[in-house]
Amino acid sequence: MKPVLQLALDFVDLPRALQVAEEAVAGGADWLEAGTPLIKSEGLQAVRELKARWPDHVIVADMKTMDAGRAEVEYAAKAGARVVGVLGAASDATIRECIEAARNYGAEIVVDMIQVADVVERAKAVEEMGASYIGIHIAIDEQMRGQTPFALLEQVARAVTLPVAVAGGINSETAPLAIQAGASIVVVGGAIIKAADATAATRTIKQAMETLTPVRSEYFVRATGPDLREKLARVSAANVSDALHRAGDIPGLHPLTPGSKLVGPALTVRTYAGDWAKPVEAIDKAAPGDVIVIDAGGIGPAVWGELATHSALQRKVAGVVIYGAARDSGDIRALGFPLFCSLVSPTAGEPKGFGEIGVPIRIAGVRICPGDWIIGDDDGVCVIPREKALEYTNRAMDVLERENRLRKEIQEGSTLSQVGYLLRWEKR
């Protein structure tokens, strides 16, 4: 079959889903999927509305059926779904019931292999049962940890004769890879539904699919590890805090220079009030791009100044965070060095040498370990634990991308309460 672009409408609000679908259809989307969040929120009315507006498009109901296969397929098909999704992890009995019901009601079954242990063997089995499509699907939470579907897709496409659909963070850069790996149906969600212009985003992905030529994507590209710094430099401390479930900030820290941006792994220092020996010694131990994070007890005298800043610049240190005092503010601003602190004082302490470098510290109740990622801007400073850095960098990018879409809707005349459907989603 000619490669199909399937739009996954993974919203919880039907009006927004319909608006984005309209934009995407104008850009060339082939199939329209009522995503699982949309069906859970709006029910099968979402399928009915999609079918009513676009009767000539294939409507997919991503039911993720795990039980009661006959009933779920029947009602999805009656609502207008041409393709209904069942989980490959469901029992054979459930999958067979789904297939039989689809035959009765003129629908087709896609078996979603999300979280199936042996995907290749399960794909062969459901092909024998009579499924119409196989779905290779990397869950959103796994995408945030850098996983991609292409190696598994290639194995399955070689093992079955059915058309294979693939989903999992696909964008204009990776859509050609999906087709080259054997996909007949390319399922795209975020790269379209979070785009400020869904028509243009859809058109670009279709172009990449048809020409098998990747088109560079500014957004919707997930960090894989080596590019953590570059991705974190694009998001804000507020994006990171949202990604960390409204947490992660270190209270009481502010940029010495408004407009400063700070990103890098932490080299931690514990010192005593006014003792600037260990903070200065840490400059010599820092790797280029490190952020020196100093716990000086949150009080003065100053443990950092102009000369320390010159030294840090020579070592290519990315910046300094001080729970305590700094001085020589004007000189440091003139040098353009990112410094965040809780106090400013003209008075320096003495270099007594108490404290430690490269040990876990706790600032204002927030634990910071060596290698944790630090991000600072005008809103303050956030920390991402080292072991979660990849996942939560990607989640912060996801927050930024979603906000881009909402910002466009507001600029077109809506309001924040309207785009957020606040009255509808207030807790009862």
C-alpha positions as CSV (number, residue, x, y, z in Angstrom):
1,M,0.0,0.0,0.0
2,K,1.1,3.6,-0.6
3,P,2.5,5.0,2.7
4,V,-0.2,6.5,4.9
5,L,0.2,9.4,7.3
6,Q,-2.0,8.8,10.3
7,L,-2.7,11.7,12.6
8,A,-2.9,10.7,16.3
9,L,-5.3,13.2,18.0
10,D,-4.1,12.6,21.5
11,F,-6.1,15.4,23.1
12,V,-8.6,15.3,26.0
13,D,-10.7,18.1,24.5
14,L,-12.8,17.5,21.3
15,P,-12.9,21.1,20.0
16,R,-9.1,21.3,19.9
17,A,-8.9,17.9,18.3
18,L,-11.3,18.9,15.6
19,Q,-9.4,22.2,15.0
20,V,-6.1,20.4,14.6
21,A,-7.6,17.7,12.5
22,E,-8.9,20.4,10.1
23,E,-5.5,21.9,9.8
24,A,-3.8,18.6,9.3
25,V,-6.3,17.4,6.7
26,A,-5.5,20.6,4.8
27,G,-1.8,19.6,5.0
28,G,-2.4,16.1,3.6
29,A,-3.2,13.8,6.6
30,D,-4.6,10.5,5.3
31,W,-6.1,8.8,8.3
32,L,-7.5,10.4,11.5
33,E,-7.1,8.7,14.8
34,A,-9.2,9.4,17.8
35,G,-6.4,8.8,20.3
36,T,-6.9,6.9,23.6
37,P,-6.9,10.1,25.7
38,L,-9.6,11.6,23.5
39,I,-11.8,8.5,23.6
40,K,-11.4,8.3,27.4
41,S,-12.3,11.9,27.8
42,E,-15.0,12.4,25.1
43,G,-16.1,8.8,24.5
44,L,-17.0,7.5,21.0
45,Q,-18.6,10.9,20.2
46,A,-15.1,11.8,19.1
47,V,-15.2,9.1,16.5
48,R,-18.7,10.2,15.4
49,E,-17.6,13.8,15.0
50,L,-14.5,12.9,13.0
51,K,-16.5,10.6,10.7
52,A,-19.2,13.3,10.2
53,R,-16.7,16.0,9.2
54,W,-14.4,13.8,7.1
55,P,-16.6,10.9,5.8
56,D,-14.0,10.1,3.1
57,H,-11.1,9.7,5.5
58,V,-10.3,6.5,7.4
59,I,-11.1,7.0,11.0
60,V,-9.1,5.0,13.5
61,A,-10.4,4.4,17.1
62,D,-7.3,3.7,19.3
63,M,-9.4,1.8,21.8
64,K,-6.4,-0.2,23.2
65,T,-8.9,-2.9,24.0
66,M,-7.7,-5.5,26.5
67,D,-11.0,-7.2,27.3
68,A,-14.6,-7.3,26.0
69,G,-13.4,-7.3,22.5
70,R,-16.6,-7.9,20.7
71,A,-18.5,-5.0,22.4
72,E,-15.7,-2.5,22.1
73,V,-15.2,-3.1,18.4
74,E,-18.9,-3.2,17.7
75,Y,-19.6,0.2,19.2
76,A,-16.4,1.8,17.7
77,A,-17.4,0.6,14.3
78,K,-21.0,1.7,14.6
79,A,-19.6,5.2,15.6
80,G,-17.7,5.4,12.3
81,A,-14.3,3.8,12.9
82,R,-12.9,1.9,10.0
83,V,-9.9,0.7,12.0
84,V,-10.1,-0.3,15.7
85,G,-7.1,-0.9,17.9
86,V,-6.6,-3.9,20.3
87,L,-3.6,-4.6,22.4
88,G,-1.3,-7.4,21.5
89,A,-1.0,-8.1,25.2
90,A,-4.6,-9.1,25.3
91,S,-5.6,-12.7,25.3
92,D,-5.9,-14.7,22.1
93,A,-9.6,-15.0,22.9
94,T,-10.1,-11.2,23.1
95,I,-8.1,-10.6,19.9
96,R,-10.1,-13.2,18.0
97,E,-13.4,-11.7,19.2
98,C,-12.2,-8.3,18.0
99,I,-11.4,-9.7,14.6
100,E,-14.8,-11.5,14.3
101,A,-16.6,-8.3,15.4
102,A,-14.7,-6.2,12.8
103,R,-15.8,-8.6,10.1
104,N,-19.4,-8.3,11.2
105,Y,-19.4,-4.5,11.2
106,G,-17.1,-3.7,8.2
107,A,-14.1,-2.7,10.2
108,E,-10.5,-3.7,10.4
109,I,-8.3,-4.5,13.4
110,V,-4.8,-3.1,14.2
111,V,-3.0,-5.0,16.9
112,D,-0.8,-2.6,19.0
113,M,2.3,-4.3,20.2
114,I,3.1,-1.8,23.0
115,Q,4.7,-3.6,25.9
116,V,4.5,-7.1,24.3
117,A,7.6,-9.1,25.3
118,D,8.3,-11.0,22.1
119,V,6.8,-8.7,19.4
120,V,8.0,-10.7,16.4
121,E,6.3,-13.9,17.5
122,R,3.2,-12.1,18.6
123,A,2.9,-10.4,15.3
124,K,3.1,-13.7,13.5
125,A,0.4,-15.1,15.7
126,V,-2.1,-12.3,15.3
127,E,-1.5,-12.4,11.5
128,E,-2.6,-16.0,11.5
129,M,-5.7,-15.0,13.6
130,G,-6.7,-12.6,10.8
131,A,-5.7,-9.1,12.0
132,S,-5.5,-6.5,9.3
133,Y,-2.5,-4.4,10.6
134,I,0.3,-4.7,13.1
135,G,1.2,-1.6,15.2
136,I,4.7,-1.0,16.5
137,H,4.4,1.5,19.3
138,I,6.9,3.0,21.6
139,A,5.1,4.5,24.6
140,I,5.5,8.2,25.3
141,D,7.2,7.6,28.6
142,E,9.8,5.4,26.9
143,Q,10.3,8.0,24.2
144,M,11.2,10.4,26.9
145,R,14.0,8.1,27.8
146,G,15.4,8.1,24.3
147,Q,13.9,4.9,22.9
148,T,12.9,4.7,19.2
149,P,10.8,2.1,17.3
150,F,12.9,1.6,14.1
151,A,15.0,-1.5,14.9
152,L,11.9,-3.4,16.1
153,L,9.8,-2.1,13.2
154,E,12.4,-3.6,10.7
155,Q,12.3,-7.0,12.4
156,V,8.5,-7.2,12.4
157,A,8.1,-5.9,8.8
158,R,10.4,-8.8,7.6
159,A,8.5,-11.3,9.6
160,V,4.9,-10.6,8.5
161,T,3.0,-9.8,5.3
162,L,0.5,-7.5,6.9
163,P,0.9,-3.7,6.6
164,V,2.8,-2.4,9.7
165,A,2.0,0.9,11.4
166,V,4.6,2.6,13.5
167,A,4.2,5.2,16.3
168,G,6.6,6.7,18.7
169,G,7.9,10.3,18.5
170,I,8.1,10.4,14.7
171,N,8.7,13.7,13.0
172,S,9.8,15.1,9.6
173,E,13.4,13.9,10.3
174,T,12.5,10.3,11.2
175,A,9.4,9.7,8.9
176,P,11.7,8.5,6.0
177,L,13.5,6.1,8.4
178,A,10.1,4.6,9.3
179,I,9.2,3.9,5.7
180,Q,12.7,2.6,4.9
181,A,12.4,0.3,7.9
182,G,9.1,-1.2,6.5
183,A,6.3,0.9,7.8
184,S,3.2,1.2,5.6
185,I,1.4,3.5,8.1
186,V,3.3,6.3,9.8
187,V,1.5,7.5,12.9
188,V,2.4,11.0,14.0
189,G,1.1,12.8,17.1
190,G,3.1,15.4,18.8
191,A,5.0,16.7,15.8
192,I,1.6,17.8,14.4
193,I,-0.7,18.3,17.2
194,K,1.7,20.5,19.2
195,A,2.8,22.5,16.2
196,A,1.8,26.1,16.1
197,D,0.8,25.5,12.4
198,A,-0.5,21.9,12.1
199,T,-1.0,22.4,8.3
200,A,2.6,23.2,7.6
201,A,3.8,20.5,10.0
202,T,1.7,17.9,8.2
203,R,2.8,19.0,4.8
204,T,6.4,18.8,5.8
205,I,6.1,15.3,7.1
206,K,4.2,14.2,4.0
207,Q,7.0,15.6,1.9
208,A,9.6,13.7,3.9
209,M,7.6,10.5,3.5
210,E,7.1,10.9,-0.3
211,T,10.7,11.9,-1.1
212,L,12.3,9.7,1.6
213,T,14.3,12.8,2.5
214,P,14.5,13.9,6.1
215,V,13.5,17.5,6.7
216,R,15.1,19.1,9.7
217,S,12.7,19.7,12.6
218,E,13.3,22.5,15.1
219,Y,11.0,20.9,17.7
220,F,9.8,17.3,18.4
221,V,13.3,16.0,18.4
222,R,14.2,14.1,21.5
223,A,17.5,14.2,23.3
224,T,19.5,11.0,23.2
225,G,22.3,11.8,25.7
226,P,25.2,13.7,24.1
227,D,22.9,16.6,23.1
228,L,21.5,17.2,26.6
229,R,23.2,20.6,27.0
230,E,21.9,21.8,23.6
231,K,18.3,20.7,24.4
232,L,18.3,22.1,27.9
233,A,19.6,25.4,26.6
234,R,16.4,25.7,24.6
235,V,14.0,25.3,27.5
236,S,13.4,27.5,30.5
237,A,13.6,26.8,34.2
238,A,9.8,27.0,34.3
239,N,9.6,24.3,31.6
240,V,11.9,22.1,33.7
241,S,9.8,22.7,36.9
242,D,6.6,21.8,35.0
243,A,8.3,18.6,33.7
244,L,9.4,17.7,37.2
245,H,5.8,17.9,38.4
246,R,6.1,21.5,39.7
247,A,9.2,20.7,41.6
248,G,13.0,20.9,41.2
249,D,13.6,24.5,41.9
250,I,16.1,25.7,44.5
251,P,14.3,28.5,46.4
252,G,15.9,31.9,47.0
253,L,18.4,32.0,44.1
254,H,18.5,34.9,41.6
255,P,20.6,35.8,38.7
256,L,23.2,38.6,39.4
257,T,22.6,39.7,35.8
258,P,19.1,39.8,34.4
259,G,18.8,37.7,31.2
260,S,21.5,35.2,32.3
261,K,21.1,31.6,31.2
262,L,22.9,28.8,32.9
263,V,23.1,25.1,31.8
264,G,25.5,22.4,32.9
265,P,26.3,19.5,35.2
266,A,27.0,20.3,38.8
267,L,30.3,20.3,40.5
268,T,29.2,20.6,44.2
269,V,31.0,22.5,47.0
270,R,30.2,22.6,50.7
271,T,31.9,25.4,52.6
272,Y,31.4,27.5,55.7
273,A,30.1,31.0,55.9
274,G,32.6,33.3,54.2
275,D,35.2,30.6,53.6
276,W,36.1,31.0,49.9
277,A,38.9,28.4,49.8
278,K,36.9,25.4,48.6
279,P,34.9,27.4,46.1
280,V,38.1,28.7,44.5
281,E,39.8,25.3,44.6
282,A,36.7,23.9,42.8
283,I,37.5,26.1,39.8
284,D,40.7,24.0,39.2
285,K,38.7,20.8,39.5
286,A,35.9,21.8,37.2
287,A,35.6,20.5,33.6
288,P,34.7,22.8,30.8
289,G,30.9,23.4,30.9
290,D,30.5,22.5,34.6
291,V,28.4,24.6,36.9
292,I,30.0,25.1,40.3
293,V,27.2,24.9,43.0
294,I,28.3,26.2,46.4
295,D,26.5,25.7,49.7
296,A,27.8,28.5,51.9
297,G,24.9,28.3,54.4
298,G,22.8,31.0,52.8
299,I,24.6,33.8,54.6
300,G,27.5,36.2,54.1
301,P,30.4,37.1,53.9
302,A,31.0,36.7,50.2
303,V,32.7,33.5,48.9
304,W,33.0,34.6,45.3
305,G,34.1,37.7,43.4
306,E,35.7,39.2,40.3
307,L,39.0,37.3,40.5
308,A,37.3,34.0,41.0
309,T,35.1,34.8,38.0
310,H,38.1,35.5,35.8
311,S,39.6,32.2,36.9
312,A,36.3,30.4,36.1
313,L,36.2,31.9,32.6
314,Q,39.7,30.7,31.9
315,R,38.6,27.2,32.8
316,K,35.4,27.5,30.7
317,V,33.1,27.0,33.6
318,A,29.5,27.5,32.6
319,G,28.5,29.4,35.7
320,V,28.2,29.4,39.4
321,V,25.3,29.0,41.8
322,I,25.9,30.2,45.4
323,Y,23.7,29.6,48.4
324,G,25.3,32.5,50.1
325,A,26.9,35.8,49.1
326,A,28.9,37.1,46.1
327,R,30.5,40.5,45.5
328,D,32.0,42.6,42.7
329,S,28.6,42.6,41.1
330,G,29.3,45.2,38.5
331,D,32.5,43.6,37.3
332,I,30.9,40.2,37.1
333,R,28.0,41.6,35.0
334,A,30.5,43.3,32.7
335,L,32.2,39.9,32.2
336,G,28.9,38.4,31.2
337,F,29.4,35.4,33.6
338,P,26.2,33.6,34.7
339,L,26.1,33.8,38.5
340,F,23.2,33.0,40.7
341,C,23.2,33.7,44.4
342,S,21.0,34.3,47.4
343,L,22.9,37.4,48.7
344,V,25.2,40.1,47.6
345,S,27.7,41.7,50.0
346,P,30.8,43.9,49.6
347,T,32.6,42.0,52.4
348,A,34.6,38.9,51.7
349,G,35.4,36.1,54.2
350,E,38.7,34.3,54.8
351,P,40.1,31.3,53.0
352,K,40.2,28.8,55.8
353,G,39.8,25.6,53.8
354,F,36.9,24.0,55.6
355,G,34.4,22.0,53.5
356,E,34.4,19.5,50.7
357,I,34.3,19.4,46.9
358,G,32.3,16.8,44.8
359,V,29.9,15.7,47.6
360,P,26.1,15.7,47.8
361,I,24.8,19.0,49.3
362,R,21.4,20.2,50.3
363,I,20.3,23.8,49.6
364,A,17.0,25.1,51.0
365,G,15.9,21.5,51.3
366,V,16.9,20.5,47.8
367,R,19.5,17.7,47.4
368,I,22.1,18.3,44.7
369,C,24.6,15.6,43.7
370,P,27.7,15.9,41.5
371,G,26.6,15.5,37.9
372,D,23.1,16.6,38.4
373,W,22.0,19.1,35.7
374,I,21.5,22.7,36.6
375,I,19.4,25.2,34.6
376,G,19.0,28.8,35.6
377,D,17.4,31.9,34.1
378,D,15.5,34.9,35.3
379,D,13.0,32.7,37.2
380,G,15.7,31.1,39.3
381,V,17.5,27.7,39.3
382,C,16.2,24.2,38.9
383,V,18.1,20.9,39.3
384,I,17.4,17.6,37.4
385,P,18.9,14.5,39.1
386,R,21.6,13.0,36.9
387,E,19.8,9.7,36.5
388,K,16.7,11.4,35.2
389,A,18.4,14.0,33.1
390,L,17.6,12.4,29.7
391,E,13.9,11.8,30.5
392,Y,13.2,15.2,32.1
393,T,15.1,17.1,29.4
394,N,12.7,15.6,26.9
395,R,9.7,16.2,29.1
396,A,10.8,19.9,29.4
397,M,10.9,20.0,25.6
398,D,7.4,18.5,25.5
399,V,6.2,21.3,27.8
400,L,7.7,23.9,25.6
401,E,6.2,22.4,22.5
402,R,2.7,22.3,24.0
403,E,3.0,25.9,25.1
404,N,3.9,26.9,21.5
405,R,0.5,25.6,20.3
406,L,-1.4,27.3,23.1
407,R,0.4,30.6,22.6
408,K,-0.7,30.5,19.0
409,E,-4.4,29.9,20.0
410,I,-4.2,32.8,22.4
411,Q,-2.7,35.1,19.8
412,E,-5.6,34.2,17.5
413,G,-8.1,35.6,20.0
414,S,-8.6,33.1,22.7
415,T,-7.6,33.4,26.4
416,L,-5.7,31.1,28.7
417,S,-8.8,30.0,30.6
418,Q,-10.4,29.1,27.3
419,V,-7.5,27.2,25.7
420,G,-7.1,25.3,29.0
421,Y,-10.8,24.5,29.3
422,L,-10.4,25.5,32.9
423,L,-14.1,25.4,33.9
424,R,-14.5,21.9,32.4
425,W,-11.5,20.5,34.1
426,E,-11.8,22.1,37.6
427,K,-11.7,19.4,40.3
428,R,-15.2,18.6,41.5
